[in-house]
């Protein structure tokens, strides 16, 4: 039945997901990368044409190809008795069901946990929601909504100018926590023989990201300033504008590093200044120290500064755009990028999970599927005839 690579941890595990957008698909992608057979049930009929992220433009154009690799697509009309029966037959063979639709959606379909656990007591059911149970759970959440109400936009933007983070941090992390919960439930099932419901939520994920700032206030009694206005813990930890208007991030975060930095650039006067001898001293004296450093370093090229910092073991970073990472020499040489075929047939690269198991990256076994690509294979396995498969695969 399964054709996954035997060496992967979740080979033989079957996951059925009813997901869209980013959060739910991320959970399935993690389990799929780890070897599970993940079957993405996509809606057809009644004006629906699969996961709506297949058609998104702009900032959503990367959602489907990024978070749906290593999955199979089963297209069904769940509004019909026949489509729902096929989904139930599939779920009866599953270890995990994952969903991230609005509260009540799965209940209306009869595919909520209370209904399914009677069918399959060993089933682990992962719900990805906007909020965990409580006063807010009826609200509709998006990544940007919880960033605004959960402190992340406040901390990211300049004072008075809240700004969302530059990626779907809560959706992605919420999916990761959903996968983590599924893993914990699978481990517990080994002991008890029973499944359970797992819940992950965007808002609580965002609050978890804010916890260090919440604890900063609890410890110091002072409200944390937004990151652009914060008092840095380190004297030199900033972006510098240098030769030809280029930018580079440079950091000097210890007293030994300060000595190395001053020696590398011939700043003997700054090295000898007692006010700058310690990191706390450099933090206290940033107001006059930083303009001096900016003026002295701006005559150098970004490449020269990068090579000097790298040679001295000091932290630095070019200011890189996302599209440039596709050609990053480290990612390409280390196996962090892998080839995939998009559903429209074009070839490109995708980003692998940032972990290695036994010296190996978790690769791509299946490119993001075409809508209903695996209908014939999966429905035949469930006992449907060729004629029945054809009927089930047609939108009503």
N, C-alpha and C positions, 0 to 999 in steps of 0.2 A: 504493500500500500504506500509506504513512504520511500522516497528516493533521496533523502537528505544525506549529507556527508556524515558517516558514523562517528567521527571524532568530535563533533560539536555537542555541547552539553545538553541541549534540548531536542536532540534527534529523537523522533518518535512521538513527540508532544504535538497535539493538534489544537490549534487556536482558531476560533471562528470570531471574526470581528465585524461589528456593525458600526462603522466609524466614518468620519469625514473630517475635513479641515486638517489640524495638526496634532492635537493632543492625543486622541485615540489612535490615529495612525502611527504616532511615535511609539506608543506602547507595543503595538504589533510589530513594528520594525525591529525593536530591540529583541523581542522574543524570536523573531524570524532570523535575525542575524546570528543569534545563538543556536540556531538549528531547528527551531520549531517549524512545522508546516502551518503556515498562517493563511487562512482562507478569508478573503475580504468579500463579504456579501454586499453587493451593490444594488440599489433600487432601480428598477425599470418600470415603465408604464406610468400612466397618469401624469405625463409631462416630465418625468424624471429620466435622466440618461446617465445613470451611474453616480459616483461620487462627484459632487458639484465642483470640487477643486480641480477636476480634469479640465474645466473650461475657464478657470480664473486667469485674469490678466494682471499686469503690473507686479506688485510685491507678492501676489499670491501665485504667480506662475511657477514658482519652484516647489510649491507644497506637494503636489501629487508625485512628481518624480523623485523627490528626496525621501519621503516618508512611506513609500509603498513598494520598495524593492523587496525581493525575496518573498513575495506574496503571490497567491493565486486569486483570480477574480471569478466569483460566481454571481451572475446577474439574475435576480429574481424579482418578480412582482409580489411583494409581501402583502399587498392589499387583497390578493386572491386567496381562496382556501388552498389551492394547489401550490402556490408559491410559499405560503406559510408552512404547509405540510413538508415541503422539501427542506425548508430551513430547520424545522424541528427534527427531521431525520438526520440532518447534518449535525445538529447540536448534540444529538444522542451519541455521536461518535467523538465528541470533543472533550478535551481536558479543561480548556479555558474559553470563556466567552468574554469579549471586550466590547464596550459601547461608549459613545460619548454624545448621545442626543439629548435634547431638552428633557427635563423631568416629565415623566408621564408618557413619553413617546413609546418606549419599549413595553410599558404596561398596556397601552392601547393595542399593540400588536400581539399581546400575549407572550412576549419574549422577555419579561422581567424576571428577576431572580426567583421570586416566590413561585412562579409558574414552572420555571425550568429546573429548579432543584428537585421537584417531584419527579420529573422525567429522568434526571441524572444527579443523584445525591453526591457524587464525587466531583461535580462541576465547580470550577472556580469562576466567579462572575465578577469582572472588573468594570466598575462604572466610573467614568471620568466626567466630572461635573464642574459647574462654576463655583459652587460653595458646598462644603460639607453640611450635614443637617444642622439647622439653626435658623435664626430670624431672617437671614438673607437668602435661604436656599431657593426661594421662588423667583429670584431675580435672574435675568438673562445676563450672563457674563461673557466677556471677550478678554483677550490678553490685555488690550489697552484699558479696558474698564478696570481690571484689578490692579494694573500698574498705577492708575490714577488714585484709586481708593486705598491702595495698600502701601503707599509711601515710595514706591520705586520711581515714579515719574518725578516726584518732589526731589528725591536724592540725585537723580540723573541730571536734571536741568539746572540752569543757573537760578539764583534766588528770584522768585516771582515768575519764573518761566518753566513750569513743569514740562518734562520731555520724556516721551516713552523711550525705552531702550531700543537699540537698533536691530533687534531680532525678536522672534516669538519666544522669549525666555520662559514664560509661565506655561505656555502650551507644550513646549518641548520638555521642560522639567516635570510638568504634571504628568506627561506620558511616561517619563522615566520612573517617577514614583509609582505610577500604576503598574508598570512592569516589575518594580521592586516588590510591591505588594503581592503581585501574582506569584513571584518566586518564593516569597515567605509562605504564602498559602499552599503552594506545591510542597514545600518542605514539611509543613504541618500535616498535610494530607498523607504523607508517608507514615506519620505516626498514628493518625486517627482514622484514616480511610474516608474522611469526609471532606467535601468541598466547603467553600464559604464565599461570602460577598466581600469584595475589596472596593474601597472608594478612594479616589484621588480628586483634588479640586484645585482650580486655578487660584482662587483667593488665598486659601491656606498655603499654597505653594509660594505665592508672592510674599506673604507674611514671613514665611521661613527665610526667604532671601533678605528680608528686612531685619531679621532677628539680631544681627550683630549691632545694628544701629539702635534698636530698641534696648539692648543690653548696655550699649554705650551710655544711653541716657540714664538707665537704672544705676549704673556704676558711678557716673560722674555728676548726675543731676543737671547736666547741660544738654539742651536740645542739639542733636547733630545737625551740622550745616550741610546743605547740598554739596555733592562731591566737587563741583567746580569752585566752591567757595570755602571748602574745608581747610582747616589747619592740618597740613600733612604731617604724618608721623616721621617723615624723613626730610632732611634739609634740601636735597636735590632729587626731585621726583617729578619731572615736568617735560613738556614739549618745548623744544627750542626751534626757532626759525633761524636757518643758517644760510650759507652761500646759495645764490640763485633762487632765493625764496623757498627753498626746500624746508621740510620739517622732519624732526626726528625726536623720539622720546629717549631721554637719558636719565639714569638713576645712579645715585651714590648713597647707599643706605647703611654704611657702617663707617667707623672711624678708620679702619684699615683701608677701606675702599677710598676714603677721602685722600689719604696719603698717596695711594696709587694713582688716583686721578690727578692730583696736583703735580706729581712727578712726571706723569705721562705728557702733560701739556705745559710744563715749565712754570707752574703757578707757585713759585717759591714764597712770594709775599703772602698769598692766601694760606698756604700751609703753615707759615710761621705765626699767623694771627691767632692769638690765644682765644679770641672770641669764637673762632670757627673750629676749634680743636675737637669738640665733641658734636655728636649728631644733634643733641638738644640745643647746643649753642648755634649750630647752623640753622635750625628751625627758628630760633628766636631772632636771628639776624638775617632772615630771608629778605626783608624789605630792602636792605642795601646790598646784600650779597648777590642776589639773583640778577639785578641789572648789570653788575660787573661781569658775571659769568655769561650772560646773554651777549654782551658786547664783545667779549673775547672769543666766544665760540662761533659767532655768526660769520667770521671770515673763513671758516673751514667748510668743506663740502660735507654733505650727509654721508657720502661713501667713506671719506677719510675718518670722520667721527665714528662711524660704525666699525671700521676695521681696527681703529685704536681701542675702542671699548671692548671689542671681541678679543683682541690680543691680550688685554689686561684682565679679562674675566669680569668685566663690569657689565651690568644690565643695560641693554639698549633695545630700541625697536624702530624700524621704519614705520611710517604711517601708510598702511596698505589698504587698498580697496578690495572688496570681496572678489571681483572678477579676476584680480591679479593672482589670487591664491590658486587658481586652476593651473598656473604655470610655476608655482612655488617649487624650487628645486628640492627642498627637504621633503615636502609632501609627496612629490613624484618619486623620489629615490627611496623613501622609506615605506612606500606602499599605502600611504594614507588616502590616496585617490584610486578609484577603480573604474574601469569602463562599464558603461551600461548602454542599452538601447532604449530610447524613449518610445512611448506607445505609438508615436507617429513614424517611427522607423529611423529617426536620426540618432547618431552616435554621440556620446559625450562622456564626461567623467562625473562620478559622484563621490561624496565624502563618506568614508567609513567611520564606524564608531571608534572613539579614541582609546581603545584598549587592545591589549595583546593577550592571547591565551596560549601558553606553551610556545611562546616565540612567534606566534602567527597572528596576523590581523584577521578579523572576521569579514570575509569577502562577500561578493555578490554572486549568488547562485541563480537567482531569477531577476531579470530586469522588471521594472514596473509593468504590471500586466495591462493588456488591452481589456476593455470592458467585456466581461463574459468569456475571457480567453479559455478558462478552464471548466466551462459548463459541462461539456461532453464528458470529460475525464471524471469529474467529481460526481455528477448525477448518475453516470453509469455505475460507479462504485456503490452508490446508494440504492441500486436496483432498478433504476428507471430504464425503460426501453428507448430505442432511438426515436420513436414517434413522440413519446412523452417528453424526452429531452428537448426536442424541437418546439413543442408546445410551451414548455416552461421557459424557454429561452426567448420567446417572443413577447414584447410588451403588449399589454392589453389596451 
